């Protein structure tokens, strides 16, 4: 796993949670906000992105290549929308969002250097590619410099028969 030594998200303390828009990320976000409230600290929500994973900026049109800044703003808007949907208007703690133009594992490992805790869902939007490269959660657990909590979905239990 390559680490970017220059990657600094500006995070100091608090709870960091990875959010890629998946159901597992939503569960991790719900758990992380509860933990941030208990700790009375900032919740830092990190979305790593690439040009391929970013939503199309509003400025996009045929023949025009939007800048990285325009893509970042589109990612930020999408992330804020997801956060409001999960946490509502009043999350009960300070919340900051960090759209990061980097791969997820290195971004979260960089955040772990100065965070108090990293929270991540057990499965994200990686699909088959994630199986080939190793999961983000596994890389973060192995290389983070602070405690890591991995949130797993509860399996559905069979309904009792009468």
Chimera marker file (.cmm) of the C-alpha trace (Angstrom):
<marker_set name="trace">
<marker id="1" x="0.000" y="0.000" z="0.000" r="1" g="1" b="0" radius="0.5"/>
<marker id="2" x="1.495" y="3.328" z="-1.045" r="1" g="1" b="0" radius="0.5"/>
<marker id="3" x="1.187" y="6.162" z="1.440" r="1" g="1" b="0" radius="0.5"/>
<marker id="4" x="1.272" y="9.798" z="0.385" r="1" g="1" b="0" radius="0.5"/>
<marker id="5" x="3.543" y="11.567" z="2.906" r="1" g="1" b="0" radius="0.5"/>
<marker id="6" x="2.194" y="14.967" z="1.833" r="1" g="1" b="0" radius="0.5"/>
<marker id="7" x="-1.469" y="14.077" z="2.403" r="1" g="1" b="0" radius="0.5"/>
<marker id="8" x="-2.725" y="16.239" z="5.284" r="1" g="1" b="0" radius="0.5"/>
<marker id="9" x="-6.453" y="16.574" z="5.822" r="1" g="1" b="0" radius="0.5"/>
<marker id="10" x="-6.076" y="19.207" z="8.550" r="1" g="1" b="0" radius="0.5"/>
<marker id="11" x="-7.725" y="16.958" z="11.119" r="1" g="1" b="0" radius="0.5"/>
<marker id="12" x="-6.685" y="17.368" z="14.746" r="1" g="1" b="0" radius="0.5"/>
<marker id="13" x="-8.459" y="15.144" z="17.261" r="1" g="1" b="0" radius="0.5"/>
<marker id="14" x="-12.045" y="13.989" z="17.063" r="1" g="1" b="0" radius="0.5"/>
<marker id="15" x="-13.755" y="11.083" z="15.381" r="1" g="1" b="0" radius="0.5"/>
<marker id="16" x="-13.073" y="10.431" z="11.691" r="1" g="1" b="0" radius="0.5"/>
<marker id="17" x="-15.587" y="8.465" z="9.658" r="1" g="1" b="0" radius="0.5"/>
<marker id="18" x="-15.276" y="7.285" z="6.079" r="1" g="1" b="0" radius="0.5"/>
<marker id="19" x="-18.323" y="7.892" z="3.911" r="1" g="1" b="0" radius="0.5"/>
<marker id="20" x="-18.617" y="6.739" z="0.295" r="1" g="1" b="0" radius="0.5"/>
<marker id="21" x="-22.394" y="6.792" z="0.003" r="1" g="1" b="0" radius="0.5"/>
<marker id="22" x="-22.837" y="3.059" z="0.610" r="1" g="1" b="0" radius="0.5"/>
<marker id="23" x="-25.257" y="1.527" z="3.115" r="1" g="1" b="0" radius="0.5"/>
<marker id="24" x="-22.335" y="0.358" z="5.267" r="1" g="1" b="0" radius="0.5"/>
<marker id="25" x="-20.937" y="3.904" z="5.276" r="1" g="1" b="0" radius="0.5"/>
<marker id="26" x="-24.326" y="5.213" z="6.439" r="1" g="1" b="0" radius="0.5"/>
<marker id="27" x="-24.251" y="2.762" z="9.356" r="1" g="1" b="0" radius="0.5"/>
<marker id="28" x="-20.701" y="3.836" z="10.202" r="1" g="1" b="0" radius="0.5"/>
<marker id="29" x="-21.761" y="7.497" z="10.065" r="1" g="1" b="0" radius="0.5"/>
<marker id="30" x="-24.667" y="6.864" z="12.443" r="1" g="1" b="0" radius="0.5"/>
<marker id="31" x="-22.361" y="5.070" z="14.888" r="1" g="1" b="0" radius="0.5"/>
<marker id="32" x="-19.645" y="7.750" z="14.583" r="1" g="1" b="0" radius="0.5"/>
<marker id="33" x="-21.980" y="10.670" z="15.293" r="1" g="1" b="0" radius="0.5"/>
<marker id="34" x="-23.188" y="8.940" z="18.458" r="1" g="1" b="0" radius="0.5"/>
<marker id="35" x="-19.567" y="8.441" z="19.523" r="1" g="1" b="0" radius="0.5"/>
<marker id="36" x="-18.650" y="12.070" z="18.743" r="1" g="1" b="0" radius="0.5"/>
<marker id="37" x="-21.610" y="13.242" z="20.855" r="1" g="1" b="0" radius="0.5"/>
<marker id="38" x="-20.484" y="11.042" z="23.771" r="1" g="1" b="0" radius="0.5"/>
<marker id="39" x="-16.903" y="12.309" z="23.482" r="1" g="1" b="0" radius="0.5"/>
<marker id="40" x="-18.071" y="15.898" z="22.904" r="1" g="1" b="0" radius="0.5"/>
<marker id="41" x="-15.712" y="16.242" z="19.975" r="1" g="1" b="0" radius="0.5"/>
<marker id="42" x="-15.742" y="17.063" z="16.277" r="1" g="1" b="0" radius="0.5"/>
<marker id="43" x="-16.959" y="14.513" z="13.755" r="1" g="1" b="0" radius="0.5"/>
<marker id="44" x="-14.785" y="14.574" z="10.622" r="1" g="1" b="0" radius="0.5"/>
<marker id="45" x="-16.461" y="12.961" z="7.606" r="1" g="1" b="0" radius="0.5"/>
<marker id="46" x="-13.995" y="11.927" z="4.903" r="1" g="1" b="0" radius="0.5"/>
<marker id="47" x="-14.936" y="11.121" z="1.327" r="1" g="1" b="0" radius="0.5"/>
<marker id="48" x="-12.052" y="10.030" z="-0.850" r="1" g="1" b="0" radius="0.5"/>
<marker id="49" x="-12.714" y="10.548" z="-4.541" r="1" g="1" b="0" radius="0.5"/>
<marker id="50" x="-11.276" y="10.326" z="-8.025" r="1" g="1" b="0" radius="0.5"/>
<marker id="51" x="-12.468" y="11.811" z="-11.307" r="1" g="1" b="0" radius="0.5"/>
<marker id="52" x="-14.173" y="8.465" z="-12.057" r="1" g="1" b="0" radius="0.5"/>
<marker id="53" x="-16.062" y="8.370" z="-8.741" r="1" g="1" b="0" radius="0.5"/>
<marker id="54" x="-16.923" y="12.067" z="-8.462" r="1" g="1" b="0" radius="0.5"/>
<marker id="55" x="-20.346" y="13.383" z="-9.428" r="1" g="1" b="0" radius="0.5"/>
<marker id="56" x="-20.410" y="15.505" z="-12.567" r="1" g="1" b="0" radius="0.5"/>
<marker id="57" x="-19.892" y="19.207" z="-11.698" r="1" g="1" b="0" radius="0.5"/>
<marker id="58" x="-22.690" y="21.610" z="-12.634" r="1" g="1" b="0" radius="0.5"/>
<marker id="59" x="-20.236" y="23.361" z="-14.981" r="1" g="1" b="0" radius="0.5"/>
<marker id="60" x="-19.722" y="20.202" z="-17.054" r="1" g="1" b="0" radius="0.5"/>
<marker id="61" x="-20.660" y="20.355" z="-20.706" r="1" g="1" b="0" radius="0.5"/>
<marker id="62" x="-19.371" y="18.696" z="-23.886" r="1" g="1" b="0" radius="0.5"/>
<marker id="63" x="-15.975" y="20.075" z="-24.845" r="1" g="1" b="0" radius="0.5"/>
<marker id="64" x="-15.264" y="21.524" z="-21.360" r="1" g="1" b="0" radius="0.5"/>
<marker id="65" x="-13.112" y="19.743" z="-18.799" r="1" g="1" b="0" radius="0.5"/>
<marker id="66" x="-14.012" y="20.945" z="-15.298" r="1" g="1" b="0" radius="0.5"/>
<marker id="67" x="-11.140" y="21.728" z="-12.937" r="1" g="1" b="0" radius="0.5"/>
<marker id="68" x="-10.273" y="19.590" z="-9.923" r="1" g="1" b="0" radius="0.5"/>
<marker id="69" x="-11.705" y="22.377" z="-7.757" r="1" g="1" b="0" radius="0.5"/>
<marker id="70" x="-15.051" y="22.075" z="-9.586" r="1" g="1" b="0" radius="0.5"/>
<marker id="71" x="-15.040" y="18.303" z="-9.065" r="1" g="1" b="0" radius="0.5"/>
<marker id="72" x="-14.168" y="18.783" z="-5.388" r="1" g="1" b="0" radius="0.5"/>
<marker id="73" x="-17.102" y="21.164" z="-4.933" r="1" g="1" b="0" radius="0.5"/>
<marker id="74" x="-19.429" y="18.630" z="-6.594" r="1" g="1" b="0" radius="0.5"/>
<marker id="75" x="-18.140" y="15.923" z="-4.221" r="1" g="1" b="0" radius="0.5"/>
<marker id="76" x="-18.552" y="18.276" z="-1.232" r="1" g="1" b="0" radius="0.5"/>
<marker id="77" x="-22.156" y="19.082" z="-2.217" r="1" g="1" b="0" radius="0.5"/>
<marker id="78" x="-22.974" y="15.389" z="-2.693" r="1" g="1" b="0" radius="0.5"/>
<marker id="79" x="-21.371" y="14.518" z="0.664" r="1" g="1" b="0" radius="0.5"/>
<marker id="80" x="-23.216" y="17.315" z="2.495" r="1" g="1" b="0" radius="0.5"/>
<marker id="81" x="-26.483" y="16.078" z="1.014" r="1" g="1" b="0" radius="0.5"/>
<marker id="82" x="-25.753" y="12.511" z="2.196" r="1" g="1" b="0" radius="0.5"/>
<marker id="83" x="-24.771" y="13.759" z="5.666" r="1" g="1" b="0" radius="0.5"/>
<marker id="84" x="-27.965" y="15.827" z="6.045" r="1" g="1" b="0" radius="0.5"/>
<marker id="85" x="-30.009" y="12.823" z="4.953" r="1" g="1" b="0" radius="0.5"/>
<marker id="86" x="-28.434" y="10.608" z="7.639" r="1" g="1" b="0" radius="0.5"/>
<marker id="87" x="-27.855" y="13.096" z="10.482" r="1" g="1" b="0" radius="0.5"/>
<marker id="88" x="-30.544" y="15.714" z="9.896" r="1" g="1" b="0" radius="0.5"/>
<marker id="89" x="-30.094" y="19.455" z="10.337" r="1" g="1" b="0" radius="0.5"/>
<marker id="90" x="-28.906" y="19.264" z="13.976" r="1" g="1" b="0" radius="0.5"/>
<marker id="91" x="-26.428" y="16.396" z="14.452" r="1" g="1" b="0" radius="0.5"/>
<marker id="92" x="-25.644" y="17.304" z="18.077" r="1" g="1" b="0" radius="0.5"/>
<marker id="93" x="-21.906" y="17.832" z="17.565" r="1" g="1" b="0" radius="0.5"/>
<marker id="94" x="-19.575" y="19.848" z="15.366" r="1" g="1" b="0" radius="0.5"/>
<marker id="95" x="-19.317" y="18.267" z="11.907" r="1" g="1" b="0" radius="0.5"/>
<marker id="96" x="-16.744" y="18.953" z="9.215" r="1" g="1" b="0" radius="0.5"/>
<marker id="97" x="-16.558" y="17.328" z="5.797" r="1" g="1" b="0" radius="0.5"/>
<marker id="98" x="-13.335" y="16.521" z="3.995" r="1" g="1" b="0" radius="0.5"/>
<marker id="99" x="-13.560" y="15.654" z="0.292" r="1" g="1" b="0" radius="0.5"/>
<marker id="100" x="-10.109" y="14.241" z="-0.491" r="1" g="1" b="0" radius="0.5"/>
<marker id="101" x="-8.789" y="13.662" z="-3.998" r="1" g="1" b="0" radius="0.5"/>
<marker id="102" x="-6.955" y="10.456" z="-3.079" r="1" g="1" b="0" radius="0.5"/>
<marker id="103" x="-7.500" y="6.749" z="-2.628" r="1" g="1" b="0" radius="0.5"/>
<marker id="104" x="-9.591" y="5.930" z="0.443" r="1" g="1" b="0" radius="0.5"/>
<marker id="105" x="-7.096" y="3.889" z="2.468" r="1" g="1" b="0" radius="0.5"/>
<marker id="106" x="-4.197" y="6.388" z="2.277" r="1" g="1" b="0" radius="0.5"/>
<marker id="107" x="-6.600" y="9.271" z="3.043" r="1" g="1" b="0" radius="0.5"/>
<marker id="108" x="-7.965" y="7.545" z="6.148" r="1" g="1" b="0" radius="0.5"/>
<marker id="109" x="-4.516" y="6.448" z="7.300" r="1" g="1" b="0" radius="0.5"/>
<marker id="110" x="-3.311" y="10.056" z="6.952" r="1" g="1" b="0" radius="0.5"/>
<marker id="111" x="-6.340" y="11.221" z="8.966" r="1" g="1" b="0" radius="0.5"/>
<marker id="112" x="-5.548" y="8.642" z="11.661" r="1" g="1" b="0" radius="0.5"/>
<marker id="113" x="-2.216" y="10.312" z="12.430" r="1" g="1" b="0" radius="0.5"/>
<marker id="114" x="-3.937" y="13.100" z="14.377" r="1" g="1" b="0" radius="0.5"/>
<marker id="115" x="-7.443" y="11.738" z="15.010" r="1" g="1" b="0" radius="0.5"/>
<marker id="116" x="-8.646" y="10.097" z="18.204" r="1" g="1" b="0" radius="0.5"/>
<marker id="117" x="-10.635" y="7.384" z="16.425" r="1" g="1" b="0" radius="0.5"/>
<marker id="118" x="-11.405" y="6.224" z="12.873" r="1" g="1" b="0" radius="0.5"/>
<marker id="119" x="-14.752" y="4.596" z="12.062" r="1" g="1" b="0" radius="0.5"/>
<marker id="120" x="-15.295" y="2.715" z="8.816" r="1" g="1" b="0" radius="0.5"/>
<marker id="121" x="-17.960" y="0.457" z="7.361" r="1" g="1" b="0" radius="0.5"/>
<marker id="122" x="-16.952" y="-3.122" z="6.705" r="1" g="1" b="0" radius="0.5"/>
<marker id="123" x="-17.800" y="-2.922" z="3.012" r="1" g="1" b="0" radius="0.5"/>
<marker id="124" x="-18.003" y="0.028" z="0.670" r="1" g="1" b="0" radius="0.5"/>
<marker id="125" x="-18.506" y="0.623" z="-3.015" r="1" g="1" b="0" radius="0.5"/>
<marker id="126" x="-15.283" y="-1.148" z="-4.052" r="1" g="1" b="0" radius="0.5"/>
<marker id="127" x="-16.923" y="-4.152" z="-5.718" r="1" g="1" b="0" radius="0.5"/>
<marker id="128" x="-14.735" y="-6.713" z="-7.473" r="1" g="1" b="0" radius="0.5"/>
<marker id="129" x="-11.824" y="-4.272" z="-7.689" r="1" g="1" b="0" radius="0.5"/>
<marker id="130" x="-11.825" y="-4.083" z="-3.879" r="1" g="1" b="0" radius="0.5"/>
<marker id="131" x="-11.467" y="-7.851" z="-3.668" r="1" g="1" b="0" radius="0.5"/>
<marker id="132" x="-8.412" y="-7.760" z="-5.923" r="1" g="1" b="0" radius="0.5"/>
<marker id="133" x="-6.658" y="-4.902" z="-4.159" r="1" g="1" b="0" radius="0.5"/>
<marker id="134" x="-7.623" y="-5.685" z="-0.567" r="1" g="1" b="0" radius="0.5"/>
<marker id="135" x="-10.361" y="-3.970" z="1.317" r="1" g="1" b="0" radius="0.5"/>
<marker id="136" x="-10.042" y="-0.404" z="2.529" r="1" g="1" b="0" radius="0.5"/>
<marker id="137" x="-11.152" y="-1.413" z="6.020" r="1" g="1" b="0" radius="0.5"/>
<marker id="138" x="-8.424" y="-4.050" z="6.238" r="1" g="1" b="0" radius="0.5"/>
<marker id="139" x="-5.739" y="-1.586" z="5.120" r="1" g="1" b="0" radius="0.5"/>
<marker id="140" x="-6.940" y="1.035" z="7.606" r="1" g="1" b="0" radius="0.5"/>
<marker id="141" x="-7.041" y="-1.465" z="10.487" r="1" g="1" b="0" radius="0.5"/>
<marker id="142" x="-3.497" y="-2.603" z="9.670" r="1" g="1" b="0" radius="0.5"/>
<marker id="143" x="-1.909" y="0.829" z="9.188" r="1" g="1" b="0" radius="0.5"/>
<marker id="144" x="-3.877" y="3.407" z="11.201" r="1" g="1" b="0" radius="0.5"/>
<marker id="145" x="-2.110" y="5.290" z="13.963" r="1" g="1" b="0" radius="0.5"/>
<marker id="146" x="-5.170" y="5.479" z="16.233" r="1" g="1" b="0" radius="0.5"/>
<marker id="147" x="-7.916" y="3.043" z="17.243" r="1" g="1" b="0" radius="0.5"/>
<marker id="148" x="-10.222" y="1.906" z="14.440" r="1" g="1" b="0" radius="0.5"/>
<marker id="149" x="-13.824" y="0.723" z="14.735" r="1" g="1" b="0" radius="0.5"/>
<marker id="150" x="-15.231" y="-1.335" z="11.870" r="1" g="1" b="0" radius="0.5"/>
<marker id="151" x="-19.036" y="-1.269" z="11.712" r="1" g="1" b="0" radius="0.5"/>
<marker id="152" x="-20.627" y="-4.395" z="10.288" r="1" g="1" b="0" radius="0.5"/>
<marker id="153" x="-24.202" y="-4.874" z="9.175" r="1" g="1" b="0" radius="0.5"/>
<marker id="154" x="-26.192" y="-7.211" z="11.332" r="1" g="1" b="0" radius="0.5"/>
<marker id="155" x="-27.270" y="-10.234" z="9.340" r="1" g="1" b="0" radius="0.5"/>
<marker id="156" x="-30.991" y="-10.587" z="8.968" r="1" g="1" b="0" radius="0.5"/>
<marker id="157" x="-32.293" y="-13.190" z="11.338" r="1" g="1" b="0" radius="0.5"/>
<marker id="158" x="-34.806" y="-15.709" z="10.101" r="1" g="1" b="0" radius="0.5"/>
<marker id="159" x="-38.316" y="-15.026" z="11.289" r="1" g="1" b="0" radius="0.5"/>
<marker id="160" x="-39.623" y="-17.589" z="13.763" r="1" g="1" b="0" radius="0.5"/>
<marker id="161" x="-42.112" y="-20.026" z="12.373" r="1" g="1" b="0" radius="0.5"/>
<marker id="162" x="-45.333" y="-20.739" z="14.213" r="1" g="1" b="0" radius="0.5"/>
<link id1="1" id2="2" r="1" g="1" b="0" radius="0.2"/>
<link id1="2" id2="3" r="1" g="1" b="0" radius="0.2"/>
<link id1="3" id2="4" r="1" g="1" b="0" radius="0.2"/>
<link id1="4" id2="5" r="1" g="1" b="0" radius="0.2"/>
<link id1="5" id2="6" r="1" g="1" b="0" radius="0.2"/>
<link id1="6" id2="7" r="1" g="1" b="0" radius="0.2"/>
<link id1="7" id2="8" r="1" g="1" b="0" radius="0.2"/>
<link id1="8" id2="9" r="1" g="1" b="0" radius="0.2"/>
<link id1="9" id2="10" r="1" g="1" b="0" radius="0.2"/>
<link id1="10" id2="11" r="1" g="1" b="0" radius="0.2"/>
<link id1="11" id2="12" r="1" g="1" b="0" radius="0.2"/>
<link id1="12" id2="13" r="1" g="1" b="0" radius="0.2"/>
<link id1="13" id2="14" r="1" g="1" b="0" radius="0.2"/>
<link id1="14" id2="15" r="1" g="1" b="0" radius="0.2"/>
<link id1="15" id2="16" r="1" g="1" b="0" radius="0.2"/>
<link id1="16" id2="17" r="1" g="1" b="0" radius="0.2"/>
<link id1="17" id2="18" r="1" g="1" b="0" radius="0.2"/>
<link id1="18" id2="19" r="1" g="1" b="0" radius="0.2"/>
<link id1="19" id2="20" r="1" g="1" b="0" radius="0.2"/>
<link id1="20" id2="21" r="1" g="1" b="0" radius="0.2"/>
<link id1="21" id2="22" r="1" g="1" b="0" radius="0.2"/>
<link id1="22" id2="23" r="1" g="1" b="0" radius="0.2"/>
<link id1="23" id2="24" r="1" g="1" b="0" radius="0.2"/>
<link id1="24" id2="25" r="1" g="1" b="0" radius="0.2"/>
<link id1="25" id2="26" r="1" g="1" b="0" radius="0.2"/>
<link id1="26" id2="27" r="1" g="1" b="0" radius="0.2"/>
<link id1="27" id2="28" r="1" g="1" b="0" radius="0.2"/>
<link id1="28" id2="29" r="1" g="1" b="0" radius="0.2"/>
<link id1="29" id2="30" r="1" g="1" b="0" radius="0.2"/>
<link id1="30" id2="31" r="1" g="1" b="0" radius="0.2"/>
<link id1="31" id2="32" r="1" g="1" b="0" radius="0.2"/>
<link id1="32" id2="33" r="1" g="1" b="0" radius="0.2"/>
<link id1="33" id2="34" r="1" g="1" b="0" radius="0.2"/>
<link id1="34" id2="35" r="1" g="1" b="0" radius="0.2"/>
<link id1="35" id2="36" r="1" g="1" b="0" radius="0.2"/>
<link id1="36" id2="37" r="1" g="1" b="0" radius="0.2"/>
<link id1="37" id2="38" r="1" g="1" b="0" radius="0.2"/>
<link id1="38" id2="39" r="1" g="1" b="0" radius="0.2"/>
<link id1="39" id2="40" r="1" g="1" b="0" radius="0.2"/>
<link id1="40" id2="41" r="1" g="1" b="0" radius="0.2"/>
<link id1="41" id2="42" r="1" g="1" b="0" radius="0.2"/>
<link id1="42" id2="43" r="1" g="1" b="0" radius="0.2"/>
<link id1="43" id2="44" r="1" g="1" b="0" radius="0.2"/>
<link id1="44" id2="45" r="1" g="1" b="0" radius="0.2"/>
<link id1="45" id2="46" r="1" g="1" b="0" radius="0.2"/>
<link id1="46" id2="47" r="1" g="1" b="0" radius="0.2"/>
<link id1="47" id2="48" r="1" g="1" b="0" radius="0.2"/>
<link id1="48" id2="49" r="1" g="1" b="0" radius="0.2"/>
<link id1="49" id2="50" r="1" g="1" b="0" radius="0.2"/>
<link id1="50" id2="51" r="1" g="1" b="0" radius="0.2"/>
<link id1="51" id2="52" r="1" g="1" b="0" radius="0.2"/>
<link id1="52" id2="53" r="1" g="1" b="0" radius="0.2"/>
<link id1="53" id2="54" r="1" g="1" b="0" radius="0.2"/>
<link id1="54" id2="55" r="1" g="1" b="0" radius="0.2"/>
<link id1="55" id2="56" r="1" g="1" b="0" radius="0.2"/>
<link id1="56" id2="57" r="1" g="1" b="0" radius="0.2"/>
<link id1="57" id2="58" r="1" g="1" b="0" radius="0.2"/>
<link id1="58" id2="59" r="1" g="1" b="0" radius="0.2"/>
<link id1="59" id2="60" r="1" g="1" b="0" radius="0.2"/>
<link id1="60" id2="61" r="1" g="1" b="0" radius="0.2"/>
<link id1="61" id2="62" r="1" g="1" b="0" radius="0.2"/>
<link id1="62" id2="63" r="1" g="1" b="0" radius="0.2"/>
<link id1="63" id2="64" r="1" g="1" b="0" radius="0.2"/>
<link id1="64" id2="65" r="1" g="1" b="0" radius="0.2"/>
<link id1="65" id2="66" r="1" g="1" b="0" radius="0.2"/>
<link id1="66" id2="67" r="1" g="1" b="0" radius="0.2"/>
<link id1="67" id2="68" r="1" g="1" b="0" radius="0.2"/>
<link id1="68" id2="69" r="1" g="1" b="0" radius="0.2"/>
<link id1="69" id2="70" r="1" g="1" b="0" radius="0.2"/>
<link id1="70" id2="71" r="1" g="1" b="0" radius="0.2"/>
<link id1="71" id2="72" r="1" g="1" b="0" radius="0.2"/>
<link id1="72" id2="73" r="1" g="1" b="0" radius="0.2"/>
<link id1="73" id2="74" r="1" g="1" b="0" radius="0.2"/>
<link id1="74" id2="75" r="1" g="1" b="0" radius="0.2"/>
<link id1="75" id2="76" r="1" g="1" b="0" radius="0.2"/>
<link id1="76" id2="77" r="1" g="1" b="0" radius="0.2"/>
<link id1="77" id2="78" r="1" g="1" b="0" radius="0.2"/>
<link id1="78" id2="79" r="1" g="1" b="0" radius="0.2"/>
<link id1="79" id2="80" r="1" g="1" b="0" radius="0.2"/>
<link id1="80" id2="81" r="1" g="1" b="0" radius="0.2"/>
<link id1="81" id2="82" r="1" g="1" b="0" radius="0.2"/>
<link id1="82" id2="83" r="1" g="1" b="0" radius="0.2"/>
<link id1="83" id2="84" r="1" g="1" b="0" radius="0.2"/>
<link id1="84" id2="85" r="1" g="1" b="0" radius="0.2"/>
<link id1="85" id2="86" r="1" g="1" b="0" radius="0.2"/>
<link id1="86" id2="87" r="1" g="1" b="0" radius="0.2"/>
<link id1="87" id2="88" r="1" g="1" b="0" radius="0.2"/>
<link id1="88" id2="89" r="1" g="1" b="0" radius="0.2"/>
<link id1="89" id2="90" r="1" g="1" b="0" radius="0.2"/>
<link id1="90" id2="91" r="1" g="1" b="0" radius="0.2"/>
<link id1="91" id2="92" r="1" g="1" b="0" radius="0.2"/>
<link id1="92" id2="93" r="1" g="1" b="0" radius="0.2"/>
<link id1="93" id2="94" r="1" g="1" b="0" radius="0.2"/>
<link id1="94" id2="95" r="1" g="1" b="0" radius="0.2"/>
<link id1="95" id2="96" r="1" g="1" b="0" radius="0.2"/>
<link id1="96" id2="97" r="1" g="1" b="0" radius="0.2"/>
<link id1="97" id2="98" r="1" g="1" b="0" radius="0.2"/>
<link id1="98" id2="99" r="1" g="1" b="0" radius="0.2"/>
<link id1="99" id2="100" r="1" g="1" b="0" radius="0.2"/>
<link id1="100" id2="101" r="1" g="1" b="0" radius="0.2"/>
<link id1="101" id2="102" r="1" g="1" b="0" radius="0.2"/>
<link id1="102" id2="103" r="1" g="1" b="0" radius="0.2"/>
<link id1="103" id2="104" r="1" g="1" b="0" radius="0.2"/>
<link id1="104" id2="105" r="1" g="1" b="0" radius="0.2"/>
<link id1="105" id2="106" r="1" g="1" b="0" radius="0.2"/>
<link id1="106" id2="107" r="1" g="1" b="0" radius="0.2"/>
<link id1="107" id2="108" r="1" g="1" b="0" radius="0.2"/>
<link id1="108" id2="109" r="1" g="1" b="0" radius="0.2"/>
<link id1="109" id2="110" r="1" g="1" b="0" radius="0.2"/>
<link id1="110" id2="111" r="1" g="1" b="0" radius="0.2"/>
<link id1="111" id2="112" r="1" g="1" b="0" radius="0.2"/>
<link id1="112" id2="113" r="1" g="1" b="0" radius="0.2"/>
<link id1="113" id2="114" r="1" g="1" b="0" radius="0.2"/>
<link id1="114" id2="115" r="1" g="1" b="0" radius="0.2"/>
<link id1="115" id2="116" r="1" g="1" b="0" radius="0.2"/>
<link id1="116" id2="117" r="1" g="1" b="0" radius="0.2"/>
<link id1="117" id2="118" r="1" g="1" b="0" radius="0.2"/>
<link id1="118" id2="119" r="1" g="1" b="0" radius="0.2"/>
<link id1="119" id2="120" r="1" g="1" b="0" radius="0.2"/>
<link id1="120" id2="121" r="1" g="1" b="0" radius="0.2"/>
<link id1="121" id2="122" r="1" g="1" b="0" radius="0.2"/>
<link id1="122" id2="123" r="1" g="1" b="0" radius="0.2"/>
<link id1="123" id2="124" r="1" g="1" b="0" radius="0.2"/>
<link id1="124" id2="125" r="1" g="1" b="0" radius="0.2"/>
<link id1="125" id2="126" r="1" g="1" b="0" radius="0.2"/>
<link id1="126" id2="127" r="1" g="1" b="0" radius="0.2"/>
<link id1="127" id2="128" r="1" g="1" b="0" radius="0.2"/>
<link id1="128" id2="129" r="1" g="1" b="0" radius="0.2"/>
<link id1="129" id2="130" r="1" g="1" b="0" radius="0.2"/>
<link id1="130" id2="131" r="1" g="1" b="0" radius="0.2"/>
<link id1="131" id2="132" r="1" g="1" b="0" radius="0.2"/>
<link id1="132" id2="133" r="1" g="1" b="0" radius="0.2"/>
<link id1="133" id2="134" r="1" g="1" b="0" radius="0.2"/>
<link id1="134" id2="135" r="1" g="1" b="0" radius="0.2"/>
<link id1="135" id2="136" r="1" g="1" b="0" radius="0.2"/>
<link id1="136" id2="137" r="1" g="1" b="0" radius="0.2"/>
<link id1="137" id2="138" r="1" g="1" b="0" radius="0.2"/>
<link id1="138" id2="139" r="1" g="1" b="0" radius="0.2"/>
<link id1="139" id2="140" r="1" g="1" b="0" radius="0.2"/>
<link id1="140" id2="141" r="1" g="1" b="0" radius="0.2"/>
<link id1="141" id2="142" r="1" g="1" b="0" radius="0.2"/>
<link id1="142" id2="143" r="1" g="1" b="0" radius="0.2"/>
<link id1="143" id2="144" r="1" g="1" b="0" radius="0.2"/>
<link id1="144" id2="145" r="1" g="1" b="0" radius="0.2"/>
<link id1="145" id2="146" r="1" g="1" b="0" radius="0.2"/>
<link id1="146" id2="147" r="1" g="1" b="0" radius="0.2"/>
<link id1="147" id2="148" r="1" g="1" b="0" radius="0.2"/>
<link id1="148" id2="149" r="1" g="1" b="0" radius="0.2"/>
<link id1="149" id2="150" r="1" g="1" b="0" radius="0.2"/>
<link id1="150" id2="151" r="1" g="1" b="0" radius="0.2"/>
<link id1="151" id2="152" r="1" g="1" b="0" radius="0.2"/>
<link id1="152" id2="153" r="1" g="1" b="0" radius="0.2"/>
<link id1="153" id2="154" r="1" g="1" b="0" radius="0.2"/>
<link id1="154" id2="155" r="1" g="1" b="0" radius="0.2"/>
<link id1="155" id2="156" r="1" g="1" b="0" radius="0.2"/>
<link id1="156" id2="157" r="1" g="1" b="0" radius="0.2"/>
<link id1="157" id2="158" r="1" g="1" b="0" radius="0.2"/>
<link id1="158" id2="159" r="1" g="1" b="0" radius="0.2"/>
<link id1="159" id2="160" r="1" g="1" b="0" radius="0.2"/>
<link id1="160" id2="161" r="1" g="1" b="0" radius="0.2"/>
<link id1="161" id2="162" r="1" g="1" b="0" radius="0.2"/>
</marker_set>
